[in-house]
Amino acid sequence: MPKDNFSRPPAHPAVTDPTQSAFCPRYLAAKKAIDDRALNHHVWESLRLALAQTAGSEPLKIIEIGAGIGTMLERVVERGLLTGPAVYVASDSDPSQLRAARQELSQWAQKRGHVLSWSGEHQGRLRTAGADVSIVLDPASAEELADRSDTLGAFDLLIAHAVLDLVDFPALLPRLLPRLKANGLTYLTCNFDGDTLFLPEWDGEQEILRQYHASMDARIAGASHTGRRLLTCLQRPGLELLAAGSSDWVIHPRNAGYTMEETFFLNALIETIERELAKKSSPPSNLVTWARLRYRQVAAGELSFLARHLDLLARRQGPLP
């Protein structure tokens, strides 16, 4: 990539906690390219082949939980996963996310020469050279979807991207997976699995990251090892685990800098860790020093980052216990 596409920003640009809804659209847009290169190719190809075998005369029906600003729908279209008529339900419990999704999808479609028209606040139709997709923006939580019966019926594919470490998935999935058709698929991606690494190494950082991972587990038991727990969960009766593989986030400087998206993303991650641990009654004594160092390294194009994730694909084979 040309050097002009890289930026070296001020040491600490203004960013906001990515758990706040006002921040999320910018954060999710920034990480799209990072997710694009992280997603496991083997798992994706397994999904493509399995979905092609599932397709019949009826339009494919896909539901995504925690869809955010719609970047997975864009990816599904860009990578040619849909080759005919389809219904795509993009659900999110935050209505502001879906408002941002409508805007994001409209801009994306225009840039790529697709035709996207909206017939209401939550209904759209996307037409490309290879696909005709009815879009439903559904302001509902995954829990609500699991318990709700509606006119859409059963789905061919359930997608959850970088979201299952935020919910109690052992309780949720047994309620949600019955919404799949027989032989329906579930594609679960970028599931965090316990390792975060900033380089170059810094004395005292391991304790900071240990406490940060512990804060994830304090909110939802086992959240910091969601990937490996899902690997076991998807081998339960009634399911067939078709593919699994790593989908690590890896960011490193090139030409002494990063893309604008990478710069924003790195600063957001550092600030998220700092804010989360600063709320503790006894935050790490070196927390502020650590954060300032890492911000400076981002500004100087000196920081590398890795976070371990797993992608998984499973098929519903029969009744679920």
C-alpha positions as CSV (number, residue, x, y, z in Angstrom):
1,M,0.0,0.0,0.0
2,P,1.4,3.5,-0.8
3,K,2.9,5.4,2.0
4,D,0.3,8.2,1.5
5,N,-2.3,5.9,2.8
6,F,-0.7,5.8,6.2
7,S,-1.0,8.3,9.0
8,R,1.1,9.4,12.0
9,P,-1.4,11.1,14.2
10,P,-1.0,13.1,17.4
11,A,0.1,11.0,20.4
12,H,-3.5,10.7,21.8
13,P,-6.3,11.7,19.4
14,A,-9.7,12.2,20.9
15,V,-11.5,8.8,21.0
16,T,-14.4,7.6,23.1
17,D,-15.1,4.4,24.9
18,P,-16.1,1.9,22.2
19,T,-18.8,0.4,24.4
20,Q,-20.8,3.7,24.1
21,S,-23.2,3.7,21.2
22,A,-22.1,7.1,19.9
23,F,-18.6,5.7,19.3
24,C,-19.5,2.3,17.9
25,P,-20.2,3.2,14.2
26,R,-16.7,4.8,13.9
27,Y,-15.1,1.9,15.7
28,L,-16.8,-0.7,13.7
29,A,-16.0,1.1,10.4
30,A,-12.4,1.3,11.5
31,K,-12.1,-2.4,12.2
32,K,-13.7,-3.7,9.0
33,A,-10.4,-4.0,7.1
34,I,-8.8,-5.5,10.1
35,D,-11.5,-8.1,10.3
36,D,-11.4,-8.7,6.5
37,R,-7.8,-9.9,6.7
38,A,-8.3,-11.8,10.0
39,L,-11.3,-14.0,9.0
40,N,-10.1,-17.5,8.5
41,H,-10.0,-18.5,4.8
42,H,-10.6,-22.2,5.4
43,V,-13.7,-21.6,7.5
44,W,-15.0,-19.1,5.0
45,E,-14.6,-21.5,2.1
46,S,-16.3,-24.2,4.1
47,L,-19.2,-21.8,4.6
48,R,-19.4,-21.0,0.9
49,L,-19.4,-24.7,-0.1
50,A,-21.9,-25.7,2.6
51,L,-24.3,-22.8,1.8
52,A,-24.2,-23.7,-1.9
53,Q,-25.3,-27.2,-1.0
54,T,-28.1,-25.8,1.2
55,A,-29.5,-23.5,-1.4
56,G,-32.8,-24.6,-3.0
57,S,-35.5,-22.9,-5.0
58,E,-36.5,-20.5,-2.2
59,P,-34.4,-17.4,-1.4
60,L,-31.7,-18.0,1.2
61,K,-32.6,-16.7,4.6
62,I,-29.8,-15.3,6.7
63,I,-30.0,-13.7,10.1
64,E,-27.1,-11.9,11.9
65,I,-27.2,-11.0,15.5
66,G,-25.3,-7.9,16.7
67,A,-25.0,-6.7,13.1
68,G,-23.8,-3.2,14.1
69,I,-23.4,-1.0,11.0
70,G,-23.8,-3.8,8.5
71,T,-20.2,-4.6,7.6
72,M,-20.8,-8.3,7.5
73,L,-23.6,-7.9,5.0
74,E,-21.2,-5.9,2.9
75,R,-18.6,-8.6,3.2
76,V,-21.0,-11.4,2.3
77,V,-21.9,-9.5,-0.9
78,E,-18.3,-8.4,-1.8
79,R,-17.0,-12.0,-1.5
80,G,-19.7,-13.5,-3.6
81,L,-21.4,-15.6,-1.0
82,L,-24.8,-14.7,-2.3
83,T,-25.4,-15.6,-6.0
84,G,-29.2,-15.2,-6.2
85,P,-32.2,-14.1,-4.2
86,A,-31.8,-13.8,-0.4
87,V,-33.3,-12.3,2.7
88,Y,-30.8,-10.8,5.1
89,V,-32.0,-9.9,8.6
90,A,-29.5,-7.6,10.3
91,S,-30.5,-7.4,13.9
92,D,-29.1,-5.2,16.7
93,S,-30.5,-4.2,20.1
94,D,-29.2,-0.6,19.6
95,P,-31.5,1.3,17.2
96,S,-28.7,3.9,16.6
97,Q,-26.5,1.2,15.2
98,L,-29.2,0.3,12.7
99,R,-29.6,3.9,11.7
100,A,-25.9,4.0,11.1
101,A,-26.1,0.7,9.2
102,R,-28.7,2.2,6.8
103,Q,-26.4,5.2,6.1
104,E,-23.3,3.0,5.8
105,L,-24.9,0.5,3.5
106,S,-26.3,3.2,1.3
107,Q,-22.9,4.9,0.9
108,W,-21.2,1.5,0.3
109,A,-23.7,0.5,-2.4
110,Q,-23.3,3.8,-4.2
111,K,-19.5,3.5,-4.3
112,R,-19.7,0.1,-5.8
113,G,-22.4,0.7,-8.3
114,H,-25.0,-1.4,-6.6
115,V,-28.7,-0.4,-6.4
116,L,-30.0,-0.1,-2.9
117,S,-33.5,1.3,-2.3
118,W,-35.4,1.7,1.0
119,S,-39.1,1.2,1.3
120,G,-39.3,2.1,4.9
121,E,-37.1,2.7,7.9
122,H,-36.1,-0.9,8.3
123,Q,-36.8,-2.4,4.8
124,G,-34.4,-2.3,1.9
125,R,-33.6,-4.1,-1.4
126,L,-30.1,-4.5,-2.7
127,R,-29.5,-5.5,-6.3
128,T,-26.0,-6.3,-7.6
129,A,-24.7,-8.1,-10.7
130,G,-25.0,-11.4,-8.9
131,A,-27.5,-11.0,-6.1
132,D,-30.9,-9.7,-5.1
133,V,-31.1,-9.2,-1.4
134,S,-34.1,-8.1,0.7
135,I,-32.7,-6.4,3.8
136,V,-34.5,-6.2,7.1
137,L,-32.9,-4.0,9.8
138,D,-34.4,-5.6,13.0
139,P,-34.0,-3.6,16.3
140,A,-34.0,-6.6,18.5
141,S,-31.6,-8.3,20.9
142,A,-30.4,-11.9,20.3
143,E,-32.5,-13.0,23.3
144,E,-35.6,-11.4,21.8
145,L,-35.0,-13.1,18.5
146,A,-34.6,-16.5,20.1
147,D,-38.0,-16.2,21.8
148,R,-39.9,-14.5,19.0
149,S,-41.9,-16.2,16.3
150,D,-42.4,-14.2,13.2
151,T,-43.3,-14.5,9.5
152,L,-39.7,-15.1,8.3
153,G,-39.8,-18.7,9.6
154,A,-36.6,-20.8,9.8
155,F,-33.2,-19.6,8.5
156,D,-30.5,-21.1,6.3
157,L,-27.7,-19.3,8.1
158,L,-27.1,-17.6,11.4
159,I,-24.1,-15.2,11.7
160,A,-22.6,-13.8,14.9
161,H,-19.5,-11.7,14.2
162,A,-17.3,-10.6,17.1
163,V,-20.2,-10.5,19.5
164,L,-20.5,-13.8,21.4
165,D,-18.0,-12.7,24.1
166,L,-20.5,-10.0,25.0
167,V,-23.4,-12.4,25.8
168,D,-24.0,-15.5,27.8
169,F,-23.8,-17.8,24.7
170,P,-24.2,-21.1,26.6
171,A,-27.6,-19.9,27.6
172,L,-28.4,-18.1,24.3
173,L,-27.3,-20.5,21.6
174,P,-29.6,-23.4,22.7
175,R,-32.5,-21.0,22.3
176,L,-31.3,-19.4,19.1
177,L,-30.1,-22.4,17.0
178,P,-33.5,-24.0,16.8
179,R,-34.4,-21.0,14.4
180,L,-32.2,-22.8,11.8
181,K,-33.7,-25.1,9.2
182,A,-32.6,-28.7,9.2
183,N,-29.0,-28.6,7.8
184,G,-28.9,-24.9,8.5
185,L,-25.6,-23.3,9.2
186,T,-24.1,-21.1,11.9
187,Y,-21.0,-19.0,11.2
188,L,-19.4,-17.6,14.4
189,T,-16.4,-15.3,13.8
190,C,-13.7,-13.4,15.6
191,N,-14.4,-15.0,19.0
192,F,-11.8,-13.8,21.5
193,D,-9.7,-16.5,23.0
194,G,-7.6,-15.2,25.8
195,D,-4.4,-13.7,24.3
196,T,-3.7,-10.0,23.9
197,L,-0.2,-8.9,23.0
198,F,1.4,-5.5,22.5
199,L,5.0,-5.3,21.1
200,P,7.6,-4.3,22.0
201,E,7.1,-5.9,25.4
202,W,7.0,-3.7,28.5
203,D,7.6,-4.7,32.1
204,G,4.4,-4.8,34.1
205,E,2.1,-5.1,31.1
206,Q,1.2,-8.7,31.7
207,E,-0.5,-7.8,34.9
208,I,-2.5,-5.0,33.2
209,L,-3.7,-7.4,30.5
210,R,-4.5,-10.1,33.1
211,Q,-6.7,-7.6,35.0
212,Y,-8.3,-6.5,31.7
213,H,-9.2,-10.1,30.8
214,A,-10.4,-10.6,34.3
215,S,-12.8,-7.7,33.9
216,M,-14.3,-9.4,30.9
217,D,-14.9,-12.5,32.9
218,A,-16.4,-10.5,35.7
219,R,-19.1,-9.2,33.3
220,I,-19.7,-12.7,31.8
221,A,-18.1,-15.8,33.2
222,G,-15.6,-17.3,30.7
223,A,-15.9,-14.4,28.2
224,S,-12.1,-14.1,27.8
225,H,-11.9,-17.6,26.4
226,T,-15.1,-17.6,24.3
227,G,-13.4,-19.2,21.3
228,R,-12.3,-22.4,22.9
229,R,-15.6,-22.7,24.8
230,L,-17.5,-22.4,21.5
231,L,-15.3,-25.1,20.0
232,T,-16.7,-27.5,22.6
233,C,-20.2,-26.1,22.6
234,L,-20.6,-26.7,18.9
235,Q,-19.8,-30.4,19.2
236,R,-23.0,-31.1,21.2
237,P,-25.7,-33.5,20.0
238,G,-27.7,-32.1,17.0
239,L,-24.8,-30.1,15.6
240,E,-21.9,-31.0,13.3
241,L,-18.8,-28.8,13.6
242,L,-17.7,-28.3,9.9
243,A,-14.7,-26.0,10.3
244,A,-12.7,-24.1,12.8
245,G,-9.6,-21.9,12.5
246,S,-7.8,-18.9,13.9
247,S,-8.8,-15.3,13.0
248,D,-6.3,-13.3,14.9
249,W,-6.2,-9.5,14.7
250,V,-2.6,-8.6,13.7
251,I,-1.5,-5.0,13.3
252,H,2.0,-3.9,12.6
253,P,3.6,-0.7,11.2
254,R,4.5,-0.5,7.5
255,N,6.5,2.4,6.2
256,A,6.7,3.6,9.8
257,G,3.0,4.0,10.0
258,Y,-0.5,2.6,9.8
259,T,-3.7,3.1,7.9
260,M,-6.0,5.7,9.3
261,E,-8.3,2.9,10.4
262,E,-5.5,1.0,12.2
263,T,-4.4,4.2,14.0
264,F,-7.9,4.8,15.2
265,F,-8.4,1.2,16.2
266,L,-5.2,0.9,18.2
267,N,-5.8,4.1,20.1
268,A,-9.4,2.9,20.8
269,L,-8.1,-0.4,22.2
270,I,-5.5,1.3,24.4
271,E,-8.2,3.7,25.8
272,T,-10.7,0.9,26.3
273,I,-8.2,-1.0,28.5
274,E,-7.2,2.2,30.4
275,R,-10.8,3.2,31.1
276,E,-11.9,-0.2,32.1
277,L,-9.1,-0.7,34.7
278,A,-9.2,2.9,35.9
279,K,-12.8,2.2,37.2
280,K,-11.4,-0.4,39.6
281,S,-11.0,0.5,43.3
282,S,-7.3,-0.3,43.0
283,P,-6.2,0.2,39.4
284,P,-2.7,-0.9,38.4
285,S,-0.2,1.7,39.6
286,N,1.5,1.7,36.2
287,L,-1.7,2.0,34.1
288,V,-1.3,5.7,33.1
289,T,2.4,5.2,32.3
290,W,1.6,2.2,30.2
291,A,-1.2,3.9,28.3
292,R,0.9,7.0,27.5
293,L,3.8,4.9,26.3
294,R,1.5,2.9,24.0
295,Y,-0.1,6.1,22.6
296,R,3.3,7.5,21.8
297,Q,4.3,4.3,20.1
298,V,1.2,4.4,17.9
299,A,2.0,8.0,17.0
300,A,5.6,7.1,16.1
301,G,4.6,4.0,14.1
302,E,6.4,1.6,16.5
303,L,3.6,-0.6,18.0
304,S,2.5,-4.0,17.0
305,F,-0.6,-5.7,18.3
306,L,-2.1,-9.2,18.3
307,A,-5.3,-10.6,19.7
308,R,-6.2,-14.3,19.4
309,H,-9.6,-15.3,17.9
310,L,-11.3,-18.3,16.5
311,D,-13.8,-18.7,13.7
312,L,-16.2,-21.6,13.7
313,L,-18.8,-23.1,11.3
314,A,-21.4,-25.7,12.4
315,R,-24.4,-27.4,10.8
316,R,-27.7,-28.3,12.5
317,Q,-28.2,-32.0,11.9
318,G,-31.3,-32.7,13.9
319,P,-33.2,-31.9,17.1
320,L,-31.3,-29.9,19.6
321,P,-31.4,-30.9,23.3
